[in-house]
Amino acid sequence: MAKKLSPKQLEGRLQACQEEYGRIKARIPDVGFICEGSLLERWMSCRKPNCRCSADPPQLHGPYYQLTWKEWGRTVCRNLPREHAELYQQWITNRRELDALLKQMKEVSGKAGRYLLDAATGSAQPPSNPPQPPHSRSPKRR
């Protein structure tokens, strides 16, 4: 069983959580434009019998760039020129960085929440995890 924190210890731990949360939050403005999905670089065969891609060894055509994402539960793909693919790759990287920052903020918030719940209820042992809202689902297509 965990030992109950004194008010001074609780204040110190909450202050540490607030400082850590502030450091993480301060990094958000550095994140640029974002985009969902992933980018593929593809090399393809046209299947024409006299083409270089049908030779042995094959010399495939490409690279072709394809952006793929989910929309209403379905996979959507868009072919992109190289210049657009470079921009989208940066935006996808930015989105992943933002997701990581939000995950860190959620973890720090959970830690602070456990301290606050412990102080509010006066229990000797804070709950292992605060309750989480159910995952939202995409609306069904009709």
N, C-alpha and C positions, 0 to 999 in steps of 0.2 A: 504494500500500500504506500502510495506517495505521500510525502510530508507536505502539509499545508504551508503555502508561502506566506511570509509576513507581508504586510502592506508595502514595506520598503522594497522587498524582493520583487513583489508583483509589479510595482511601479518601474523598477529597473528593467525587468524583462519586457514589459509593455513598451517602454521607451526604446529598447533595443529593436523590438519588432517594428516600431514606427520608423526608426532610422533606416533599417534594412528595406522596408517597404518604400520609403522615400527615395533611396538610392536606385532601386529597380524602376520606380515610376519615372525618375528623371531621365532614364534612357529611352523612353518611348518617343519623345520628339525627334530623336535621331533616326527613327525608322522611316523610310521613304514610302512610296506607293506600294500597295500590296495586291496580290492576286492569288486566288485559290487555284489548286490544280497542280499538275506536273508537266514538265516539258520533256519530250522525247526527241532524240535524234535518230532518224531511220535511214537505212540504206535498202533499196528495193530493186527487184528484178521486174523488167517490163514483160518478160516471157516471150519476146520475139525470138524466133530461132536463130537469126543471123546477127543478133546484137551481142555486144561485148559482155553483157550480163548473163548470157547463156554459154559463154566460153568455159573452158576448163583450165585454170581456175576462173570462177566468175568475177567480173569487175562490176559490182553493183552500182546503180545510180544513186546519187545523193551527195551530201546529206540533205534530207528533208526534215523539217522541224514541225512538230505537232504538239499543240497545247491540249491537254485533256483535263476535264473537271466533271464533277457531278452536279446535275441540275434536276431537281424534282425526282431524285432517286435514279436517274439515268445518266450514263456516261456520255459526255459531249466532247467532240474533238474538233479542233480547228487547225488547219495547215497554216504555217506562218513563214514569211520570208526571214532570212538570217538576221537582218537588222532588228526585226520585231522580236525574234526569239531571244536575242541578247537582252533586250529590255524586260521581257517577261521573266527570264531567268532571274534577273535582279529582283523583280517584284515578288517572285515566289520565295526567294531567299529572305527578303524583308518580312514576308508573312510568317515564315518559320521562326524568324527571330522574335517577332511580336508574340507568336504563340508561346515561345519559351519564356518570354518576360511575363506574360499573363499567368503561366503555370507557376512561376516563382512567386508572383503576387498572391496567388491563391494559397500557396503553401504557407507563406508568412501570415496571411489573414487567418488561416486555420489555426496556426500556432497561437496568435494573439486571441482568437476567439476562445480557445481552450482556457487560456489564462483568465479571460474576462468571465467566462461561464463558471470557472472554479471560484472566482471571487464573489460572483453574484449568488451562487447557491451555497457557498460555504462548505462544499464537499471537500473531503481530504484528497480525492483523486478525480482529476478532470476526465471527461469522457475521452476515449481514444480518438475519435473523429467526430466533428460536428456533423449533423445531418446534412445531406446534400439533396438539392432538388432533383426530381427525376429528369432524365435526358429528354430533350424535346425531339420530336420526330418531324420530318418533312411532311407537309400536307400531302394527302394522297391525290393522285391525278384522277380526274373524272372524265 
